[in-house]
């Protein structure tokens, strides 16, 4: 299984509209990518290891695909539309991690 | 649900023993934390957004807990033993993200 994580680092001057993200962006991505998406999750950062510390990422979104090919075939044709929506909810440049689920 | 992610950034000179991690470290953490752990996953980084690019994190491990309190109560008394095992499989200082699962 392939997991694609889009992680938004927090920090001074960074904004993130969680309502838009969960109510419009995530459903739009789901509709565009369709059945190739085998799972999805969203998390809101609360903290880091030290008590009272800030979370490295204010928000993380994850999508699961059966294979790298399945991800590329579904995401490729829709990447323009998906990327164009990002400025509607944040000014953060996300960190993207593509990974193989081992456990 | 609370998700605790321990993410190991890759890079020059960084080493990570995936066999030790999956066969010894993760089971040890599971045994120490017991029933408070509601789920666990491990991913191996493959790449980032641009084709051929390096994954930001070489490995990510995630644990799920019912609440922040459940995490703190189970992790706190075992943190010393868990942290002491890290040099046995890597020289990377992990990034820790504690987050609330929203979707």
N, CA and C atoms of all chains as a GROMACS GRO file, in nm:
protein
  618
    1UNK      N    1   0.085  -0.120   0.000
    1UNK     CA    2   0.000   0.000   0.000
    1UNK      C    3   0.088   0.125   0.000
    2UNK      N    4   0.046   0.223  -0.078
    2UNK     CA    5   0.120   0.350  -0.085
    2UNK      C    6   0.042   0.457  -0.009
    3UNK      N    7   0.114   0.533   0.073
    3UNK     CA    8   0.053   0.642   0.149
    3UNK      C    9   0.113   0.774   0.101
    4UNK      N   10   0.027   0.865   0.064
    4UNK     CA   11   0.071   0.997   0.022
    4UNK      C   12   0.028   1.097   0.130
    5UNK      N   13   0.126   1.161   0.192
    5UNK     CA   14   0.098   1.255   0.301
    5UNK      C   15   0.128   1.396   0.256
    6UNK      N   16   0.035   1.486   0.281
    6UNK     CA   17   0.055   1.627   0.251
    6UNK      C   18   0.050   1.700   0.385
    7UNK      N   19   0.166   1.750   0.426
    7UNK     CA   20   0.181   1.801   0.562
    7UNK      C   21   0.214   1.949   0.559
    8UNK      N   22   0.138   2.027   0.636
    8UNK     CA   23   0.149   2.172   0.634
    8UNK      C   24   0.221   2.221   0.759
    9UNK      N   25   0.349   2.264   0.745
    9UNK     CA   26   0.423   2.314   0.862
    9UNK      C   27   0.362   2.442   0.914
   10UNK      N   28   0.353   2.454   1.046
   10UNK     CA   29   0.302   2.577   1.106
   10UNK      C   30   0.412   2.682   1.114
   11UNK      N   31   0.382   2.792   1.180
   11UNK     CA   32   0.482   2.896   1.199
   11UNK      C   33   0.423   3.035   1.188
   12UNK      N   34   0.507   3.131   1.219
   12UNK     CA   35   0.471   3.273   1.217
   12UNK      C   36   0.411   3.312   1.081
   13UNK      N   37   0.293   3.372   1.085
   13UNK     CA   38   0.232   3.425   0.962
   13UNK      C   39   0.164   3.320   0.876
   14UNK      N   40   0.165   3.194   0.922
   14UNK     CA   41   0.102   3.088   0.844
   14UNK      C   42  -0.047   3.082   0.877
   15UNK      N   43  -0.127   3.068   0.774
   15UNK     CA   44  -0.271   3.053   0.798
   15UNK      C   45  -0.320   2.923   0.735
   16UNK      N   46  -0.423   2.867   0.796
   16UNK     CA   47  -0.480   2.742   0.745
   16UNK      C   48  -0.628   2.739   0.782
   17UNK      N   49  -0.713   2.731   0.682
   17UNK     CA   50  -0.858   2.730   0.702
   17UNK      C   51  -0.906   2.585   0.708
   18UNK      N   52  -0.916   2.531   0.831
   18UNK     CA   53  -0.951   2.390   0.849
   18UNK      C   54  -1.092   2.359   0.797
   19UNK      N   55  -1.184   2.454   0.811
   19UNK     CA   56  -1.320   2.431   0.762
   19UNK      C   57  -1.321   2.412   0.610
   20UNK      N   58  -1.255   2.503   0.539
   20UNK     CA   59  -1.248   2.490   0.394
   20UNK      C   60  -1.180   2.357   0.357
   21UNK      N   61  -1.071   2.329   0.426
   21UNK     CA   62  -0.993   2.209   0.396
   21UNK      C   63  -1.078   2.083   0.411
   22UNK      N   64  -1.146   2.067   0.525
   22UNK     CA   65  -1.220   1.943   0.550
   22UNK      C   66  -1.354   1.940   0.475
   23UNK      N   67  -1.415   2.057   0.453
   23UNK     CA   68  -1.548   2.058   0.393
   23UNK      C   69  -1.546   2.073   0.241
   24UNK      N   70  -1.438   2.129   0.186
   24UNK     CA   71  -1.435   2.150   0.042
   24UNK      C   72  -1.316   2.086  -0.027
   25UNK      N   73  -1.195   2.107   0.027
   25UNK     CA   74  -1.077   2.055  -0.044
   25UNK      C   75  -1.071   1.902  -0.041
   26UNK      N   76  -1.081   1.845   0.079
   26UNK     CA   77  -1.070   1.698   0.090
   26UNK      C   78  -1.181   1.629   0.009
   27UNK      N   79  -1.307   1.672   0.019
   27UNK     CA   80  -1.411   1.609  -0.064
   27UNK      C   81  -1.386   1.625  -0.215
   28UNK      N   82  -1.332   1.740  -0.255
   28UNK     CA   83  -1.300   1.762  -0.396
   28UNK      C   84  -1.194   1.662  -0.443
   29UNK      N   85  -1.090   1.645  -0.362
   29UNK     CA   86  -0.984   1.550  -0.397
   29UNK      C   87  -1.042   1.409  -0.406
   30UNK      N   88  -1.126   1.375  -0.309
   30UNK     CA   89  -1.189   1.243  -0.311
   30UNK      C   90  -1.272   1.221  -0.436
   31UNK      N   91  -1.348   1.322  -0.476
   31UNK     CA   92  -1.433   1.310  -0.594
   31UNK      C   93  -1.348   1.297  -0.721
   32UNK      N   94  -1.238   1.372  -0.727
   32UNK     CA   95  -1.152   1.367  -0.846
   32UNK      C   96  -1.079   1.234  -0.859
   33UNK      N   97  -1.031   1.182  -0.746
   33UNK     CA   98  -0.948   1.061  -0.752
   33UNK      C   99  -1.030   0.932  -0.747
   34UNK      N  100  -1.151   0.942  -0.695
   34UNK     CA  101  -1.245   0.829  -0.701
   34UNK      C  102  -1.197   0.702  -0.633
   35UNK      N  103  -1.227   0.589  -0.697
   35UNK     CA  104  -1.204   0.458  -0.637
   35UNK      C  105  -1.057   0.424  -0.618
   36UNK      N  106  -0.968   0.499  -0.678
   36UNK     CA  107  -0.826   0.468  -0.660
   36UNK      C  108  -0.782   0.498  -0.516
   37UNK      N  109  -0.858   0.583  -0.448
   37UNK     CA  110  -0.827   0.614  -0.308
   37UNK      C  111  -0.883   0.504  -0.218
   38UNK      N  112  -0.794   0.437  -0.146
   38UNK     CA  113  -0.836   0.325  -0.061
   38UNK      C  114  -0.856   0.366   0.084
   39UNK      N  115  -0.819   0.490   0.116
   39UNK     CA  116  -0.837   0.540   0.252
   39UNK      C  117  -0.789   0.683   0.259
   40UNK      N  118  -0.840   0.756   0.357
   40UNK     CA  119  -0.799   0.895   0.373
   40UNK      C  120  -0.810   0.932   0.520
   41UNK      N  121  -0.721   1.019   0.565
   41UNK     CA  122  -0.732   1.070   0.701
   41UNK      C  123  -0.676   1.210   0.708
   42UNK      N  124  -0.722   1.282   0.808
   42UNK     CA  125  -0.677   1.420   0.831
   42UNK      C  126  -0.650   1.435   0.980
   43UNK      N  127  -0.540   1.500   1.011
   43UNK     CA  128  -0.508   1.528   1.152
   43UNK      C  129  -0.475   1.674   1.173
   44UNK      N  130  -0.510   1.720   1.293
   44UNK     CA  131  -0.480   1.857   1.336
   44UNK      C  132  -0.368   1.850   1.439
   45UNK      N  133  -0.258   1.918   1.414
   45UNK     CA  134  -0.143   1.915   1.505
   45UNK      C  135  -0.174   1.975   1.640
   46UNK      N  136  -0.130   1.906   1.746
   46UNK     CA  137  -0.153   1.955   1.883
   46UNK      C  138  -0.023   1.993   1.953
   47UNK      N  139   0.084   1.919   1.925
   47UNK     CA  140   0.208   1.946   1.996
   47UNK      C  141   0.320   1.857   1.947
   48UNK      N  142   0.435   1.867   2.015
   48UNK     CA  143   0.548   1.781   1.984
   48UNK      C  144   0.590   1.709   2.111
   49UNK      N  145   0.714   1.659   2.114
   49UNK     CA  146   0.756   1.575   2.227
   49UNK      C  147   0.758   1.652   2.359
   50UNK      N  148   0.817   1.771   2.361
   50UNK     CA  149   0.827   1.847   2.486
   50UNK      C  150   0.690   1.904   2.524
   51UNK      N  151   0.654   1.898   2.652
   51UNK     CA  152   0.526   1.953   2.696
   51UNK      C  153   0.514   2.101   2.658
   52UNK      N  154   0.400   2.139   2.601
   52UNK     CA  155   0.377   2.278   2.563
   52UNK      C  156   0.439   2.320   2.432
   53UNK      N  157   0.510   2.228   2.364
   53UNK     CA  158   0.576   2.264   2.238
   53UNK      C  159   0.475   2.263   2.123
   54UNK      N  160   0.512   2.330   2.015
   54UNK     CA  161   0.425   2.344   1.899
   54UNK      C  162   0.440   2.223   1.808
   55UNK      N  163   0.329   2.181   1.746
   55UNK     CA  164   0.334   2.071   1.651
   55UNK      C  165   0.414   2.113   1.527
   56UNK      N  166   0.499   2.025   1.476
   56UNK     CA  167   0.573   2.058   1.353
   56UNK      C  168   0.479   2.091   1.237
   57UNK      N  169   0.367   2.020   1.231
   57UNK     CA  170   0.271   2.041   1.121
   57UNK      C  171   0.135   2.081   1.179
   58UNK      N  172   0.080   2.188   1.127
   58UNK     CA  173  -0.050   2.233   1.176
   58UNK      C  174  -0.161   2.140   1.129
   59UNK      N  175  -0.145   2.084   1.010
   59UNK     CA  176  -0.242   1.990   0.955
   59UNK      C  177  -0.169   1.888   0.869
   60UNK      N  178  -0.217   1.764   0.872
   60UNK     CA  179  -0.165   1.660   0.782
   60UNK      C  180  -0.284   1.590   0.717
   61UNK      N  181  -0.274   1.569   0.586
   61UNK     CA  182  -0.374   1.490   0.514
   61UNK      C  183  -0.305   1.372   0.449
   62UNK      N  184  -0.372   1.255   0.455
   62UNK     CA  185  -0.311   1.133   0.402
   62UNK      C  186  -0.408   1.060   0.309
   63UNK      N  187  -0.355   1.010   0.200
   63UNK     CA  188  -0.434   0.928   0.108
   63UNK      C  189  -0.361   0.797   0.086
   64UNK      N  190  -0.439   0.688   0.075
   64UNK     CA  191  -0.381   0.556   0.054
   64UNK      C  192  -0.421   0.504  -0.085
   65UNK      N  193  -0.324   0.443  -0.153
   65UNK     CA  194  -0.346   0.385  -0.286
   65UNK      C  195  -0.288   0.244  -0.288
   66UNK      N  196  -0.341   0.161  -0.376
   66UNK     CA  197  -0.292   0.023  -0.381
   66UNK      C  198  -0.149   0.012  -0.430
   67UNK      N  199  -0.108   0.104  -0.515
   67UNK     CA  200   0.027   0.099  -0.572
   67UNK      C  201   0.068   0.238  -0.615
   68UNK      N  202   0.198   0.254  -0.640
   68UNK     CA  203   0.249   0.382  -0.689
   68UNK      C  204   0.184   0.415  -0.824
   69UNK      N  205   0.167   0.313  -0.906
   69UNK     CA  206   0.105   0.332  -1.038
   69UNK      C  207  -0.039   0.383  -1.023
   70UNK      N  208  -0.111   0.325  -0.928
   70UNK     CA  209  -0.250   0.367  -0.906
   70UNK      C  210  -0.255   0.513  -0.862
   71UNK      N  211  -0.162   0.552  -0.775
   71UNK     CA  212  -0.154   0.692  -0.732
   71UNK      C  213  -0.124   0.783  -0.851
   72UNK      N  214  -0.020   0.749  -0.925
   72UNK     CA  215   0.022   0.836  -1.036
   72UNK      C  216  -0.086   0.847  -1.143
   73UNK      N  217  -0.151   0.735  -1.173
   73UNK     CA  218  -0.255   0.737  -1.277
   73UNK      C  219  -0.376   0.820  -1.237
   74UNK      N  220  -0.408   0.822  -1.109
   74UNK     CA  221  -0.526   0.898  -1.068
   74UNK      C  222  -0.492   1.042  -1.035
   75UNK      N  223  -0.373   1.062  -0.973
   75UNK     CA  224  -0.337   1.197  -0.931
   75UNK      C  225  -0.289   1.282  -1.049
   76UNK      N  226  -0.210   1.222  -1.135
   76UNK     CA  227  -0.150   1.297  -1.247
   76UNK      C  228  -0.247   1.386  -1.323
   77UNK      N  229  -0.354   1.329  -1.376
   77UNK     CA  230  -0.446   1.409  -1.458
   77UNK      C  231  -0.522   1.514  -1.377
   78UNK      N  232  -0.523   1.502  -1.243
   78UNK     CA  233  -0.599   1.594  -1.158
   78UNK      C  234  -0.511   1.687  -1.076
   79UNK      N  235  -0.381   1.674  -1.090
   79UNK     CA  236  -0.291   1.749  -1.003
   79UNK      C  237  -0.308   1.900  -1.019
   80UNK      N  238  -0.329   1.945  -1.140
   80UNK     CA  239  -0.344   2.089  -1.164
   80UNK      C  240  -0.461   2.148  -1.086
   81UNK      N  241  -0.575   2.080  -1.096
   81UNK     CA  242  -0.695   2.129  -1.027
   81UNK      C  243  -0.678   2.122  -0.874
   82UNK      N  244  -0.615   2.015  -0.827
   82UNK     CA  245  -0.596   2.000  -0.682
   82UNK      C  246  -0.500   2.107  -0.629
   83UNK      N  247  -0.387   2.125  -0.696
   83UNK     CA  248  -0.288   2.224  -0.651
   83UNK      C  249  -0.345   2.365  -0.656
   84UNK      N  250  -0.428   2.392  -0.755
   84UNK     CA  251  -0.484   2.527  -0.772
   84UNK      C  252  -0.578   2.564  -0.657
   85UNK      N  253  -0.628   2.463  -0.587
   85UNK     CA  254  -0.721   2.489  -0.475
   85UNK      C  255  -0.647   2.524  -0.346
   86UNK      N  256  -0.521   2.488  -0.335
   86UNK     CA  257  -0.446   2.507  -0.209
   86UNK      C  258  -0.447   2.652  -0.160
   87UNK      N  259  -0.424   2.752  -0.246
   87UNK     CA  260  -0.426   2.891  -0.197
   87UNK      C  261  -0.562   2.934  -0.141
   88UNK      N  262  -0.668   2.857  -0.167
   88UNK     CA  263  -0.799   2.890  -0.111
   88UNK      C  264  -0.810   2.862   0.038
   89UNK      N  265  -0.717   2.783   0.094
   89UNK     CA  266  -0.726   2.755   0.237
   89UNK      C  267  -0.596   2.777   0.314
   90UNK      N  268  -0.484   2.798   0.244
   90UNK     CA  269  -0.359   2.818   0.320
   90UNK      C  270  -0.255   2.893   0.238
   91UNK      N  271  -0.162   2.957   0.310
   91UNK     CA  272  -0.045   3.017   0.246
   91UNK      C  273   0.081   2.933   0.274
   92UNK      N  274   0.059   2.811   0.322
   92UNK     CA  275   0.171   2.723   0.356
   92UNK      C  276   0.207   2.634   0.237
   93UNK      N  277   0.338   2.623   0.212
   93UNK     CA  278   0.382   2.526   0.111
   93UNK      C  279   0.396   2.390   0.178
   94UNK      N  280   0.316   2.292   0.138
   94UNK     CA  281   0.318   2.166   0.210
   94UNK      C  282   0.442   2.082   0.182
   95UNK      N  283   0.474   1.997   0.279
   95UNK     CA  284   0.576   1.894   0.264
   95UNK      C  285   0.503   1.768   0.217
   96UNK      N  286   0.550   1.707   0.109
   96UNK     CA  287   0.485   1.589   0.055
   96UNK      C  288   0.572   1.466   0.078
   97UNK      N  289   0.513   1.365   0.138
   97UNK     CA  290   0.585   1.238   0.163
   97UNK      C  291   0.509   1.125   0.094
   98UNK      N  292   0.577   1.053   0.006
   98UNK     CA  293   0.520   0.934  -0.056
   98UNK      C  294   0.591   0.814   0.005
   99UNK      N  295   0.514   0.722   0.060
   99UNK     CA  296   0.576   0.614   0.138
   99UNK      C  297   0.506   0.481   0.115
  100UNK      N  298   0.581   0.376   0.145
  100UNK     CA  299   0.525   0.241   0.141
  100UNK      C  300   0.486   0.200   0.282
  101UNK      N  301   0.363   0.152   0.296
  101UNK     CA  302   0.318   0.108   0.429
  101UNK      C  303   0.381  -0.028   0.457
  102UNK      N  304   0.463  -0.034   0.562
  102UNK     CA  305   0.539  -0.156   0.596
  102UNK      C  306   0.466  -0.236   0.703
  103UNK      N  307   0.409  -0.165   0.799
  103UNK     CA  308   0.329  -0.227   0.906
  103UNK      C  309   0.196  -0.154   0.914
  104UNK      N  310  -0.951   1.063   1.879
  104UNK     CA  311  -0.833   0.975   1.875
  104UNK      C  312  -0.707   1.060   1.859
  105UNK      N  313  -0.604   1.022   1.932
  105UNK     CA  314  -0.476   1.093   1.927
  105UNK      C  315  -0.375   1.007   1.850
  106UNK      N  316  -0.304   1.072   1.758
  106UNK     CA  317  -0.202   1.002   1.680
  106UNK      C  318  -0.066   1.062   1.715
  107UNK      N  319   0.027   0.976   1.752
  107UNK     CA  320   0.163   1.019   1.781
  107UNK      C  321   0.254   0.966   1.671
  108UNK      N  322   0.316   1.058   1.599
  108UNK     CA  323   0.401   1.021   1.486
  108UNK      C  324   0.546   1.051   1.520
  109UNK      N  325   0.632   0.953   1.495
  109UNK     CA  326   0.776   0.970   1.515
  109UNK      C  327   0.839   0.955   1.377
  110UNK      N  328   0.890   1.067   1.326
  110UNK     CA  329   0.932   1.073   1.185
  110UNK      C  330   1.081   1.101   1.176
  111UNK      N  331   1.152   1.018   1.100
  111UNK     CA  332   1.297   1.024   1.093
  111UNK      C  333   1.339   1.087   0.961
  112UNK      N  334   1.386   1.213   0.964
  112UNK     CA  335   1.428   1.279   0.839
  112UNK      C  336   1.553   1.210   0.783
  113UNK      N  337   1.554   1.191   0.652
  113UNK     CA  338   1.672   1.134   0.586
  113UNK      C  339   1.778   1.240   0.564
  114UNK      N  340   1.885   1.203   0.495
  114UNK     CA  341   1.990   1.300   0.463
  114UNK      C  342   2.127   1.237   0.468
  115UNK      N  343   2.224   1.315   0.424
  115UNK     CA  344   2.366   1.275   0.421
  115UNK      C  345   2.411   1.223   0.557
  116UNK      N  346   2.469   1.104   0.558
  116UNK     CA  347   2.526   1.050   0.680
  116UNK      C  348   2.426   0.991   0.777
  117UNK      N  349   2.299   0.994   0.739
  117UNK     CA  350   2.197   0.939   0.829
  117UNK      C  351   2.185   0.789   0.805
  118UNK      N  352   2.175   0.713   0.913
  118UNK     CA  353   2.155   0.570   0.900
  118UNK      C  354   2.028   0.529   0.975
  119UNK      N  355   1.965   0.422   0.924
  119UNK     CA  356   1.842   0.373   0.986
  119UNK      C  357   1.833   0.223   0.960
  120UNK      N  358   1.831   0.144   1.066
  120UNK     CA  359   1.825  -0.002   1.054
  120UNK      C  360   1.678  -0.046   1.062
  121UNK      N  361   1.617  -0.061   0.944
  121UNK     CA  362   1.474  -0.093   0.937
  121UNK      C  363   1.444  -0.229   0.999
  122UNK      N  364   1.534  -0.326   0.986
  122UNK     CA  365   1.510  -0.458   1.045
  122UNK      C  366   1.502  -0.449   1.197
  123UNK      N  367   1.598  -0.380   1.256
  123UNK     CA  368   1.595  -0.364   1.403
  123UNK      C  369   1.468  -0.290   1.444
  124UNK      N  370   1.438  -0.185   1.368
  124UNK     CA  371   1.321  -0.102   1.402
  124UNK      C  372   1.192  -0.184   1.400
  125UNK      N  373   1.168  -0.258   1.293
  125UNK     CA  374   1.041  -0.330   1.281
  125UNK      C  375   1.039  -0.458   1.365
  126UNK      N  376   1.156  -0.522   1.382
  126UNK     CA  377   1.157  -0.651   1.450
  126UNK      C  378   1.184  -0.641   1.601
  127UNK      N  379   1.244  -0.530   1.644
  127UNK     CA  380   1.276  -0.519   1.786
  127UNK      C  381   1.218  -0.393   1.851
  128UNK      N  382   1.240  -0.276   1.788
  128UNK     CA  383   1.195  -0.152   1.855
  128UNK      C  384   1.042  -0.143   1.862
  129UNK      N  385   0.977  -0.158   1.746
  129UNK     CA  386   0.830  -0.145   1.745
  129UNK      C  387   0.763  -0.249   1.836
  130UNK      N  388   0.804  -0.376   1.831
  130UNK     CA  389   0.743  -0.473   1.925
  130UNK      C  390   0.770  -0.438   2.072
  131UNK      N  391   0.889  -0.385   2.100
  131UNK     CA  392   0.920  -0.346   2.238
  131UNK      C  393   0.827  -0.234   2.284
  132UNK      N  394   0.807  -0.133   2.198
  132UNK     CA  395   0.717  -0.023   2.232
  132UNK      C  396   0.575  -0.077   2.254
  133UNK      N  397   0.533  -0.167   2.165
  133UNK     CA  398   0.399  -0.225   2.178
  133UNK      C  399   0.383  -0.299   2.310
  134UNK      N  400   0.486  -0.375   2.348
  134UNK     CA  401   0.478  -0.452   2.472
  134UNK      C  402   0.476  -0.360   2.594
  135UNK      N  403   0.553  -0.251   2.589
  135UNK     CA  404   0.559  -0.158   2.703
  135UNK      C  405   0.428  -0.081   2.718
  136UNK      N  406   0.370  -0.038   2.606
  136UNK     CA  407   0.252   0.049   2.614
  136UNK      C  408   0.122  -0.030   2.623
  137UNK      N  409   0.124  -0.153   2.578
  137UNK     CA  410   0.010  -0.243   2.598
  137UNK      C  411  -0.120  -0.196   2.536
  138UNK      N  412  -0.229  -0.219   2.610
  138UNK     CA  413  -0.363  -0.196   2.556
  138UNK      C  414  -0.396  -0.050   2.531
  139UNK      N  415  -0.314   0.041   2.581
  139UNK     CA  416  -0.344   0.183   2.555
  139UNK      C  417  -0.322   0.216   2.407
  140UNK      N  418  -0.242   0.133   2.338
  140UNK     CA  419  -0.220   0.154   2.194
  140UNK      C  420  -0.337   0.096   2.116
  141UNK      N  421  -0.407   0.182   2.042
  141UNK     CA  422  -0.525   0.139   1.968
  141UNK      C  423  -0.493   0.108   1.822
  142UNK      N  424  -0.373   0.140   1.779
  142UNK     CA  425  -0.333   0.110   1.642
  142UNK      C  426  -0.190   0.154   1.622
  143UNK      N  427  -0.124   0.095   1.523
  143UNK     CA  428   0.016   0.131   1.495
  143UNK      C  429   0.044   0.111   1.347
  144UNK      N  430   0.130   0.193   1.292
  144UNK     CA  431   0.170   0.173   1.154
  144UNK      C  432   0.312   0.224   1.134
  145UNK      N  433   0.377   0.169   1.034
  145UNK     CA  434   0.513   0.209   0.998
  145UNK      C  435   0.519   0.226   0.848
  146UNK      N  436   0.584   0.334   0.804
  146UNK     CA  437   0.602   0.356   0.660
  146UNK      C  438   0.748   0.384   0.627
  147UNK      N  439   0.785   0.339   0.508
  147UNK     CA  440   0.920   0.362   0.455
  147UNK      C  441   0.909   0.466   0.345
  148UNK      N  442   0.982   0.577   0.358
  148UNK     CA  443   0.974   0.685   0.261
  148UNK      C  444   1.026   0.644   0.123
  149UNK      N  445   0.952   0.681   0.020
  149UNK     CA  446   0.990   0.649  -0.117
  149UNK      C  447   1.026   0.773  -0.198
  150UNK      N  448   0.957   0.884  -0.173
  150UNK     CA  449   0.984   1.004  -0.253
  150UNK      C  450   0.899   1.120  -0.207
  151UNK      N  451   0.908   1.230  -0.283
  151UNK     CA  452   0.827   1.348  -0.254
  151UNK      C  453   0.747   1.384  -0.380
  152UNK      N  454   0.701   1.507  -0.388
  152UNK     CA  455   0.612   1.546  -0.497
  152UNK      C  456   0.679   1.537  -0.634
  153UNK      N  457   0.798   1.591  -0.647
  153UNK     CA  458   0.866   1.592  -0.778
  153UNK      C  459   0.918   1.452  -0.810
  154UNK      N  460   0.902   1.408  -0.936
  154UNK     CA  461   0.952   1.275  -0.973
  154UNK      C  462   1.102   1.262  -0.944
  155UNK      N  463   1.140   1.151  -0.881
  155UNK     CA  464   1.280   1.126  -0.851
  155UNK      C  465   1.332   1.196  -0.727
  156UNK      N  466   1.247   1.272  -0.660
  156UNK     CA  467   1.292   1.345  -0.540
  156UNK      C  468   1.298   1.252  -0.420
  157UNK      N  469   1.372   1.295  -0.318
  157UNK     CA  470   1.391   1.215  -0.198
  157UNK      C  471   1.277   1.239  -0.100
  158UNK      N  472   1.238   1.135  -0.029
  158UNK     CA  473   1.134   1.148   0.073
  158UNK      C  474   1.186   1.235   0.188
  159UNK      N  475   1.104   1.325   0.240
  159UNK     CA  476   1.148   1.405   0.355
  159UNK      C  477   1.185   1.318   0.474
  160UNK      N  478   1.111   1.208   0.493
  160UNK     CA  479   1.136   1.120   0.607
  160UNK      C  480   1.169   0.980   0.556
  161UNK      N  481   1.279   0.924   0.606
  161UNK     CA  482   1.319   0.790   0.562
  161UNK      C  483   1.225   0.684   0.621
  162UNK      N  484   1.177   0.710   0.743
  162UNK     CA  485   1.083   0.619   0.810
  162UNK      C  486   0.989   0.701   0.898
  163UNK      N  487   0.863   0.656   0.906
  163UNK     CA  488   0.768   0.716   0.998
  163UNK      C  489   0.699   0.605   1.075
  164UNK      N  490   0.687   0.623   1.205
  164UNK     CA  491   0.611   0.530   1.288
  164UNK      C  492   0.499   0.605   1.358
  165UNK      N  493   0.381   0.543   1.364
  165UNK     CA  494   0.263   0.610   1.421
  165UNK      C  495   0.195   0.520   1.522
  166UNK      N  496   0.152   0.581   1.632
  166UNK     CA  497   0.075   0.510   1.734
  166UNK      C  498  -0.054   0.588   1.759
  167UNK      N  499  -0.162   0.516   1.782
  167UNK     CA  500  -0.291   0.578   1.810
  167UNK      C  501  -0.334   0.547   1.953
  168UNK      N  502  -0.388   0.652   2.018
  168UNK     CA  503  -0.438   0.639   2.155
  168UNK      C  504  -0.577   0.701   2.162
  169UNK      N  505  -0.656   0.657   2.261
  169UNK     CA  506  -0.793   0.709   2.272
  169UNK      C  507  -0.797   0.856   2.312
  170UNK      N  508  -0.697   0.899   2.387
  170UNK     CA  509  -0.696   1.038   2.436
  170UNK      C  510  -0.552   1.078   2.466
  171UNK      N  511  -0.532   1.208   2.482
  171UNK     CA  512  -0.400   1.259   2.518
  171UNK      C  513  -0.359   1.202   2.655
  172UNK      N  514  -0.456   1.193   2.744
  172UNK     CA  515  -0.429   1.140   2.877
  172UNK      C  516  -0.383   0.993   2.869
  173UNK      N  517  -0.449   0.916   2.784
  173UNK     CA  518  -0.411   0.775   2.769
  173UNK      C  519  -0.268   0.764   2.716
  174UNK      N  520  -0.235   0.851   2.621
  174UNK     CA  521  -0.098   0.851   2.568
  174UNK      C  522   0.001   0.886   2.680
  175UNK      N  523  -0.024   0.996   2.748
  175UNK     CA  524   0.071   1.043   2.850
  175UNK      C  525   0.086   0.941   2.963
  176UNK      N  526  -0.024   0.881   3.005
  176UNK     CA  527  -0.017   0.784   3.115
  176UNK      C  528   0.060   0.659   3.077
  177UNK      N  529   0.051   0.618   2.951
  177UNK     CA  530   0.121   0.495   2.913
  177UNK      C  531   0.264   0.524   2.868
  178UNK      N  532   0.283   0.636   2.800
  178UNK     CA  533   0.417   0.666   2.746
  178UNK      C  534   0.510   0.718   2.855
  179UNK      N  535   0.458   0.805   2.940
  179UNK     CA  536   0.542   0.870   3.042
  179UNK      C  537   0.633   0.776   3.118
  180UNK      N  538   0.576   0.672   3.183
  180UNK     CA  539   0.659   0.583   3.265
  180UNK      C  540   0.758   0.500   3.182
  181UNK      N  541   0.735   0.491   3.049
  181UNK     CA  542   0.820   0.407   2.963
  181UNK      C  543   0.909   0.487   2.870
  182UNK      N  544   0.900   0.618   2.875
  182UNK     CA  545   0.971   0.700   2.777
  182UNK      C  546   1.122   0.681   2.785
  183UNK      N  547   1.176   0.666   2.905
  183UNK     CA  548   1.320   0.649   2.920
  183UNK      C  549   1.371   0.526   2.846
  184UNK      N  550   1.300   0.414   2.867
  184UNK     CA  551   1.342   0.288   2.804
  184UNK      C  552   1.326   0.294   2.651
  185UNK      N  553   1.219   0.359   2.606
  185UNK     CA  554   1.194   0.369   2.462
  185UNK      C  555   1.298   0.458   2.395
  186UNK      N  556   1.324   0.575   2.454
  186UNK     CA  557   1.421   0.668   2.397
  186UNK      C  558   1.562   0.608   2.396
  187UNK      N  559   1.593   0.530   2.500
  187UNK     CA  560   1.727   0.472   2.511
  187UNK      C  561   1.754   0.370   2.401
  188UNK      N  562   1.648   0.318   2.340
  188UNK     CA  563   1.665   0.217   2.233
  188UNK      C  564   1.692   0.282   2.097
  189UNK      N  565   1.661   0.409   2.081
  189UNK     CA  566   1.672   0.475   1.949
  189UNK      C  567   1.814   0.466   1.890
  190UNK      N  568   1.920   0.492   1.970
  190UNK     CA  569   2.055   0.483   1.912
  190UNK      C  570   2.091   0.343   1.862
  191UNK      N  571   2.013   0.240   1.900
  191UNK     CA  572   2.040   0.105   1.851
  191UNK      C  573   2.001   0.086   1.704
  192UNK      N  574   1.921   0.179   1.648
  192UNK     CA  575   1.883   0.160   1.506
  192UNK      C  576   1.901   0.285   1.420
  193UNK      N  577   1.932   0.400   1.481
  193UNK     CA  578   1.950   0.518   1.396
  193UNK      C  579   2.032   0.626   1.465
  194UNK      N  580   2.093   0.712   1.385
  194UNK     CA  581   2.160   0.831   1.437
  194UNK      C  582   2.078   0.957   1.407
  195UNK      N  583   1.952   0.937   1.368
  195UNK     CA  584   1.864   1.048   1.332
  195UNK      C  585   1.785   1.095   1.454
  196UNK      N  586   1.777   1.226   1.471
  196UNK     CA  587   1.689   1.280   1.575
  196UNK      C  588   1.549   1.294   1.516
  197UNK      N  589   1.453   1.218   1.568
  197UNK     CA  590   1.321   1.219   1.503
  197UNK      C  591   1.243   1.347   1.529
  198UNK      N  592   1.152   1.376   1.436
  198UNK     CA  593   1.052   1.481   1.451
  198UNK      C  594   0.928   1.415   1.510
  199UNK      N  595   0.876   1.471   1.618
  199UNK     CA  596   0.759   1.411   1.683
  199UNK      C  597   0.637   1.501   1.663
  200UNK      N  598   0.531   1.443   1.614
  200UNK     CA  599   0.405   1.515   1.593
  200UNK      C  600   0.295   1.447   1.673
  201UNK      N  601   0.231   1.524   1.760
  201UNK     CA  602   0.114   1.473   1.834
  201UNK      C  603  -0.007   1.544   1.776
  202UNK      N  604  -0.105   1.466   1.732
  202UNK     CA  605  -0.215   1.526   1.657
  202UNK      C  606  -0.348   1.462   1.694
  203UNK      N  607  -0.453   1.537   1.666
  203UNK     CA  608  -0.589   1.486   1.683
  203UNK      C  609  -0.639   1.439   1.548
  204UNK      N  610  -0.692   1.317   1.544
  204UNK     CA  611  -0.745   1.265   1.418
  204UNK      C  612  -0.882   1.330   1.394
  205UNK      N  613  -0.893   1.405   1.284
  205UNK     CA  614  -1.013   1.482   1.253
  205UNK      C  615  -1.103   1.403   1.156
  206UNK      N  616  -1.038   1.338   1.061
  206UNK     CA  617  -1.110   1.254   0.964
  206UNK      C  618  -1.041   1.118   0.960
   0.00000   0.00000   0.00000
